Each structure stands twice: as structure tokens, then as C-alpha cells.
Amino acid sequence: MAHWTAADIPDLSGKVALVTGANTGLGFEESLELAKHGARVLLAARNPEKGAAAIARLRDRVPGANVELVSLDLADLDSVRALAADLTGRLDRLDLLLNNAGVMAPPQRRTTAQGFELQFGTNHLGHFALTGLLLPLLSATEGARVVTLSSFMHKLGRLNFDDLQSERFYTPYFTYSTSKLANAVFTLELDRRLRAAGLGVLSVGAHPGYSATELQTSGPSLAGGGPLARLNGKVTGLVTPFVAQSAPRGAEPALRAATDPAVRGGEYYGPNLEFRGHPVRARYISRAHDESAGERLWAASARLTAVEYPRPAAPR
């Protein structure tokens, strides 16, 4: 069988997709390909200037693309709620929610607008809240999917339910890995709940391998980490172009998870060589499948975000 590539994406005309963190890196490449294949794409970005620049770049690459910039700061649940209310009020369908955005390895512990540790709060809680608030719209769309990005680094994470906010113990990369484990646990728990409700919405996971994007340098370079942390960010920035795959290639696992008709709920896609390569089915670490951990993370996330998932409506 030939390797899957973005050229295998089917015609997406009439479909609506929301991509978080869409102004750069993987999110931009995902948005580009979705638009190229006919989807209406909502590019969610925190910075309006960078978002507008991304829209302009995308339209240069895909003349006539049906794209729109929407405002979203996943580190602020008020912003998450505002976007969900806006979209629910004016859209009649949402075929794809691509939970792509993330922050990686700030040198010191930082917090979101609501006081959550930044990586757990942005990478997991922000997407948990957004997915829950958009679930009525997703569940009313036949064949809808939620694709949540994890990382091969989720294998290094541990969910400590007595310290989910890393108040007692914080190290940049361990905390990042834990947030990516939370993405994996969430994807599988969402799949179990959607199946139990008898809904056709798919919850699917993906990871990009090691891809050359701003993620590796933006977090470590945040102020407050001291010379060693800033040096680490610079070294990472120098090494990444030589060992990482390109952002377009890194976007392919998420694009396959989002569009391949053969994909099933609960599956996980990544590069065939783990760090790089063509998108194939991958495996989460075994503890991501722990159903008791899934239930505990879900309950904690609902309590922290004050988002209770509604009973989904039947598809039209």
C-alpha cells in the first residue's frame, strides 16, 4: 500500500473545520491543506496581527480559499467560552475540531488567566473546555470528528491527581509531557463517552513526531528562565532544522486522523518512524488507556473549567 499523504485527503466541500493554534507551524499547514481540499476553515489564533498574516499567506497559496480568522486564547477560559458562544450562535454545522494549539516547556512555572499551570491549562484544560462547549454543534453534524494532538513525549508523563497544577513539582519538559499524556487520556475517555452515548462523533488522536515549528523555541525562550534556559532554547533552535521533519510532513498525521474515511474513534496516528515519516496508526503508552485515570481526569477537568459536557443531540 502506498504511503498516505495530504494528496489523499478527499474532497471537503461543504465541511466546516476549526483549527486551534492555526496562525503558524502545524496548525497553519493543517488549515492550508483543509482549505486546499474545499473545507471552510476557521483559523483560531490568540494574536490578531499574526492571525491576519496567516490568513493572507493562506489566501496567497490557495486563491479563493474559504477561510476566516477567529479569536481564541486557550489560556483564558473566558476567551474559550466567547468563541464557543459565537460559533454556536452562527454556525449550523461543525465537521472537524482540530485541537492543535499548545505551549511547550516554559523555563519557570507560569499560569493561565484562571491560575492554572500554563501547559496543563492551555494544552489540556483549554481544549477540554472548547470541545465540551462545541459538542452540541459537533454532535448535530453527521460524521463530525474531534482530533486532539498529543506527542511522543506523552510516554514520559505522569498524572499526579494530587498535583495536577505542578505546584509542588515543576520541571519544563516533564510538565509538558504530562500535559500531552492528559491529551491522550482525554482523547480515549471522550471516545468511550461518545460511544456510550451512541453518537457518531469520532474522537481521534495524533502526534507530529519531531517537527520543525516554533513550539520548540517559543516556550523555552519565555522570560524568567535565566541564561541556562535561554541557552537551551537557542540550542534547540539550532538543532531542530537538522534533525526534525518539515511542518507540512508533521501535519500529516493530524490530517489523516481528520479526513481519512477509514479512521475509527479512539485511534492514534503518528509518523511511521516515530520522530519522522509517513502517517500511520500509532500506539499510546498503556497508562493512557487506564479507564480509572480517564474518569478521574474528566471529573477534575470538569470541576476546574466549570464545563459540564451536555448530552449530545442526535445528528440531523
Backbone torsions as a table, in degrees:
resi	resn	phi	psi	omega
1	MET	NA	134.9	179.8
2	ALA	-67.0	152.5	177.5
3	HIS	-65.5	140.7	176.2
4	TRP	-72.4	136.3	174.5
5	THR	-135.6	174.4	179.0
6	ALA	-61.1	-21.8	176.9
7	ALA	-65.4	-17.5	179.9
8	ASP	-86.1	-3.0	177.8
9	ILE	-63.4	129.3	180.0
10	PRO	-73.5	173.4	176.3
11	ASP	-63.3	127.1	-176.4
12	LEU	-110.7	17.1	-178.9
13	SER	-56.1	134.1	179.7
14	GLY	88.6	-9.5	-179.1
15	LYS	-93.4	151.8	-178.8
16	VAL	-119.8	129.9	-178.5
17	ALA	-126.9	141.8	172.8
18	LEU	-116.9	124.6	-178.8
19	VAL	-118.9	122.2	177.6
20	THR	-86.4	150.4	-177.2
21	GLY	61.4	43.2	-168.1
22	ALA	-91.1	-2.7	-174.1
23	ASN	-82.8	-10.8	-177.3
24	THR	-154.7	168.8	170.9
25	GLY	57.1	-137.5	-177.0
26	LEU	-60.5	-41.1	-178.1
27	GLY	-61.7	-38.9	177.7
28	PHE	-66.1	-44.8	-179.0
29	GLU	-64.8	-38.4	176.6
30	GLU	-63.7	-45.0	179.3
31	SER	-62.7	-41.2	179.6
32	LEU	-58.3	-49.2	-177.2
33	GLU	-69.3	-39.0	178.0
34	LEU	-62.0	-43.4	178.7
35	ALA	-66.8	-40.0	-179.8
36	LYS	-59.7	-30.3	-178.4
37	HIS	-98.6	16.2	167.4
38	GLY	102.6	-3.1	-178.4
39	ALA	-75.0	152.7	164.8
40	ARG	-83.0	121.4	-172.6
41	VAL	-117.7	126.1	173.8
42	LEU	-97.5	113.8	-179.3
43	LEU	-91.6	111.0	-179.3
44	ALA	-91.6	126.4	-178.0
45	ALA	-144.2	149.9	179.8
46	ARG	-82.5	-38.3	-176.1
47	ASN	-97.8	115.5	-175.4
48	PRO	-64.4	-34.9	179.9
49	GLU	-67.6	-46.0	178.5
50	LYS	-66.5	-35.5	177.4
51	GLY	-64.5	-43.7	178.9
52	ALA	-63.9	-38.7	177.4
53	ALA	-63.7	-38.7	178.4
54	ALA	-64.9	-42.1	177.5
55	ILE	-59.3	-43.6	179.8
56	ALA	-63.5	-43.0	178.7
57	ARG	-62.8	-41.5	-177.8
58	LEU	-65.8	-42.5	-180.0
59	ARG	-68.3	-29.3	173.9
60	ASP	-64.7	-38.0	-177.8
61	ARG	-80.0	-33.4	-177.4
62	VAL	-129.7	81.6	179.9
63	PRO	-56.2	134.8	-179.5
64	GLY	81.9	6.7	-179.7
65	ALA	-60.0	140.6	178.9
66	ASN	-92.9	86.5	-175.1
67	VAL	-130.2	154.4	-177.4
68	GLU	-148.1	139.9	175.6
69	LEU	-89.8	130.4	173.7
70	VAL	-125.9	149.3	-175.3
71	SER	-89.4	130.3	178.1
72	LEU	-154.4	124.8	170.6
73	ASP	-118.0	104.5	-176.7
74	LEU	-67.9	-14.2	177.1
75	ALA	-87.0	9.7	178.2
76	ASP	-140.3	108.5	-176.9
77	LEU	-65.1	-22.4	174.3
78	ASP	-65.2	-39.5	177.0
79	SER	-66.0	-40.8	178.1
80	VAL	-60.5	-46.8	-179.4
81	ARG	-64.7	-38.1	-179.2
82	ALA	-64.4	-43.5	179.4
83	LEU	-65.9	-44.4	-179.7
84	ALA	-60.4	-41.2	179.2
85	ALA	-65.2	-41.1	179.2
86	ASP	-61.5	-49.7	-176.6
87	LEU	-69.0	-40.3	179.1
88	THR	-63.5	-32.3	-178.5
89	GLY	-77.0	-21.6	-173.7
90	ARG	-125.6	-9.0	177.1
91	LEU	-102.4	148.4	174.6
92	ASP	-107.3	1.8	177.2
93	ARG	-159.9	154.0	170.8
94	LEU	-146.8	107.0	-174.6
95	ASP	-83.6	-28.8	-175.0
96	LEU	-145.8	127.3	167.6
97	LEU	-112.6	115.4	-178.4
98	LEU	-107.7	100.6	-178.1
99	ASN	-80.5	85.4	-170.9
100	ASN	-104.1	-35.6	-169.6
101	ALA	-61.9	152.7	176.7
102	GLY	-170.0	164.2	174.0
103	VAL	-126.1	145.0	-172.5
104	MET	-131.4	122.8	164.1
105	ALA	57.1	51.9	167.4
106	PRO	-58.0	137.9	-173.8
107	PRO	-63.9	-28.8	176.0
108	GLN	-123.2	156.1	179.9
109	ARG	-62.9	125.6	177.0
110	ARG	-124.3	166.3	-175.1
111	THR	-128.7	159.4	176.2
112	THR	-82.3	-179.8	179.6
113	ALA	-59.8	-31.6	-180.0
114	GLN	-94.1	7.2	174.5
115	GLY	89.2	12.0	176.6
116	PHE	-84.6	151.0	174.4
117	GLU	-54.6	136.1	-166.3
118	LEU	-59.5	-44.4	-176.0
119	GLN	-71.7	-47.0	177.1
120	PHE	-63.7	-40.7	-177.8
121	GLY	-67.2	-40.3	-179.0
122	THR	-81.2	-54.7	-171.7
123	ASN	-68.6	-37.7	-178.5
124	HIS	-106.9	-61.6	-171.3
125	LEU	-61.8	-39.7	178.9
126	GLY	-60.9	-43.6	179.9
127	HIS	-73.5	-34.5	174.9
128	PHE	-58.6	-46.7	-178.4
129	ALA	-66.6	-45.3	-178.7
130	LEU	-61.2	-44.4	-179.5
131	THR	-62.8	-44.4	-179.8
132	GLY	-63.7	-40.7	-178.4
133	LEU	-71.9	-25.8	179.1
134	LEU	-96.2	-1.8	-175.6
135	LEU	-60.2	-38.8	176.9
136	PRO	-57.9	-39.9	179.4
137	LEU	-69.8	-41.9	178.3
138	LEU	-63.7	-44.8	-175.0
139	SER	-71.8	-17.0	176.1
140	ALA	-88.5	2.7	-179.4
141	THR	-113.0	116.9	-177.8
142	GLU	-61.0	129.2	177.0
143	GLY	77.8	17.4	-178.1
144	ALA	-66.9	154.4	179.1
145	ARG	-135.2	147.8	168.2
146	VAL	-116.9	120.0	178.0
147	VAL	-113.6	122.3	-177.2
148	THR	-117.5	125.1	-179.1
149	LEU	-80.8	129.6	170.5
150	SER	-109.3	-146.8	-179.2
151	SER	-161.5	153.8	173.1
152	PHE	-61.3	-19.0	178.6
153	MET	-74.0	-6.6	177.2
154	HIS	-62.0	-21.1	-179.4
155	LYS	-67.3	-18.8	-179.8
156	LEU	-94.5	-5.7	-174.5
157	GLY	-84.7	159.3	175.2
158	ARG	-140.9	131.4	176.8
159	LEU	-90.4	106.9	176.0
160	ASN	-99.2	102.5	-174.2
161	PHE	-71.7	-7.6	173.2
162	ASP	-91.7	-5.2	-178.1
163	ASP	-152.5	50.5	-178.4
164	LEU	-62.7	-24.5	-178.4
165	GLN	-93.9	8.8	177.5
166	SER	53.2	38.3	178.0
167	GLU	-77.2	-32.6	-179.9
168	ARG	-87.8	-32.0	-175.6
169	PHE	-144.1	117.0	178.5
170	TYR	-132.4	123.4	164.1
171	THR	-132.9	142.7	-169.9
172	PRO	-54.8	-50.7	-171.8
173	TYR	-82.9	-31.5	175.1
174	PHE	-66.0	-42.7	-179.9
175	THR	-66.6	-37.8	174.7
176	TYR	-60.9	-47.0	-179.1
177	SER	-59.9	-38.9	178.7
178	THR	-65.3	-38.9	177.5
179	SER	-65.2	-33.1	178.6
180	LYS	-75.5	-31.5	171.2
181	LEU	-64.6	-40.1	177.2
182	ALA	-60.5	-39.0	176.0
183	ASN	-59.8	-41.1	-179.9
184	ALA	-66.9	-47.3	-179.4
185	VAL	-61.9	-40.9	177.9
186	PHE	-62.0	-46.6	-179.3
187	THR	-56.0	-45.2	-177.3
188	LEU	-73.9	-37.3	178.2
189	GLU	-68.9	-38.8	176.2
190	LEU	-62.2	-41.4	177.7
191	ASP	-59.8	-45.0	179.9
192	ARG	-61.5	-41.2	-177.6
193	ARG	-71.2	-38.3	177.8
194	LEU	-65.4	-40.9	177.7
195	ARG	-63.7	-43.4	-178.9
196	ALA	-63.1	-31.7	179.3
197	ALA	-82.4	-6.7	179.1
198	GLY	73.8	24.9	-178.5
199	LEU	-90.8	155.6	179.2
200	GLY	-91.2	2.7	178.3
201	VAL	-70.2	133.2	178.3
202	LEU	-98.7	136.5	170.9
203	SER	-109.6	117.2	-172.8
204	VAL	-131.7	148.2	178.7
205	GLY	-111.2	162.0	176.6
206	ALA	-156.1	158.9	169.8
207	HIS	-143.9	149.4	-172.1
208	PRO	-93.0	6.7	-171.7
209	GLY	69.3	-145.9	175.5
210	TYR	-105.7	105.1	-173.6
211	SER	-117.5	147.2	-177.3
212	ALA	-80.8	95.3	177.2
213	THR	-136.4	-179.9	178.6
214	GLU	-73.9	-12.5	-174.6
215	LEU	-57.6	-40.6	-174.4
216	GLN	-68.1	-22.1	-175.9
217	THR	-111.8	-25.5	-174.7
218	SER	-68.2	-42.1	179.0
219	GLY	-68.3	-54.8	-179.5
220	PRO	-59.4	-23.8	-177.1
221	SER	-88.5	-0.7	178.4
222	LEU	-59.3	143.8	-177.7
223	ALA	-60.8	149.5	173.8
224	GLY	104.2	-1.9	-177.1
225	GLY	-92.4	-9.9	-179.4
226	GLY	83.3	172.5	-175.4
227	PRO	-58.9	-39.3	-177.8
228	LEU	-64.0	-43.5	179.9
229	ALA	-65.8	-40.1	179.5
230	ARG	-67.5	-36.1	176.6
231	LEU	-64.3	-41.5	178.0
232	ASN	-58.9	-42.5	178.1
233	GLY	-63.1	-39.1	179.9
234	LYS	-68.9	-41.7	178.9
235	VAL	-62.5	-43.7	178.4
236	THR	-59.3	-41.6	179.6
237	GLY	-64.7	-31.3	178.9
238	LEU	-78.1	-37.5	-175.4
239	VAL	-78.9	-38.0	-172.8
240	THR	-51.0	-46.8	-177.5
241	PRO	-60.2	-22.6	-176.5
242	PHE	-90.9	-24.5	-175.4
243	VAL	-114.1	-16.7	-175.3
244	ALA	-92.8	158.0	172.1
245	GLN	-85.4	168.0	-176.4
246	SER	-70.8	159.3	177.1
247	ALA	-61.1	-41.0	176.7
248	PRO	-59.7	-40.9	178.1
249	ARG	-69.5	-38.5	178.9
250	GLY	-65.1	-24.1	179.6
251	ALA	-78.4	-16.4	-172.6
252	GLU	-63.4	-38.8	177.3
253	PRO	-59.6	-41.9	178.7
254	ALA	-67.2	-38.0	178.9
255	LEU	-66.4	-38.4	176.4
256	ARG	-65.3	-45.4	178.3
257	ALA	-58.6	-32.8	-175.3
258	ALA	-82.4	-24.8	-167.9
259	THR	-130.8	-19.7	-176.8
260	ASP	-66.8	122.0	-179.0
261	PRO	-61.7	-20.2	-177.9
262	ALA	-83.3	-8.2	-177.4
263	VAL	-67.1	142.5	177.4
264	ARG	-120.7	156.1	178.9
265	GLY	-59.5	141.7	179.5
266	GLY	86.6	-5.7	178.8
267	GLU	-79.2	165.6	-173.5
268	TYR	-140.8	129.9	-175.3
269	TYR	-121.4	141.2	178.2
270	GLY	-158.3	177.3	179.8
271	PRO	-64.4	146.1	-176.0
272	ASN	-67.5	-19.3	176.4
273	LEU	-105.7	22.1	178.4
274	GLU	71.3	-60.1	-178.9
275	PHE	-87.0	-24.7	-177.1
276	ARG	-158.1	167.5	177.3
277	GLY	120.8	-168.4	-176.6
278	HIS	-83.3	151.0	-175.1
279	PRO	-74.5	127.8	178.1
280	VAL	-139.2	170.4	173.5
281	ARG	-64.6	134.8	-179.9
282	ALA	-118.2	-177.3	-179.8
283	ARG	-128.0	130.0	167.8
284	TYR	-70.9	156.7	172.1
285	ILE	-63.6	153.7	-171.5
286	SER	-58.8	-36.5	-176.6
287	ARG	-68.9	-15.0	174.4
288	ALA	-66.9	-23.4	-178.1
289	HIS	-89.6	1.9	-178.3
290	ASP	-67.2	109.7	-175.0
291	GLU	-66.8	-32.7	178.3
292	SER	-67.7	-37.9	175.8
293	ALA	-65.3	-38.6	177.5
294	GLY	-61.2	-43.5	179.6
295	GLU	-66.4	-40.6	-179.5
296	ARG	-68.3	-41.6	178.8
297	LEU	-65.2	-40.9	179.5
298	TRP	-60.9	-47.1	-179.3
299	ALA	-63.1	-42.5	179.3
300	ALA	-65.2	-40.9	-178.8
301	SER	-66.1	-41.6	178.1
302	ALA	-63.2	-39.8	179.6
303	ARG	-68.2	-45.0	-176.2
304	LEU	-68.4	-37.5	-177.0
305	THR	-92.5	-14.0	-173.8
306	ALA	59.5	32.6	175.6
307	VAL	-111.9	113.0	174.9
308	GLU	-100.7	123.7	-179.0
309	TYR	-67.0	127.1	178.4
310	PRO	-75.7	161.4	172.0
311	ARG	-69.9	119.9	-174.7
312	PRO	-63.6	148.4	174.4
313	ALA	-79.6	152.9	177.9
314	ALA	-68.0	143.9	179.4
315	PRO	-60.3	146.3	175.6
316	ARG	-76.5	NA	NA
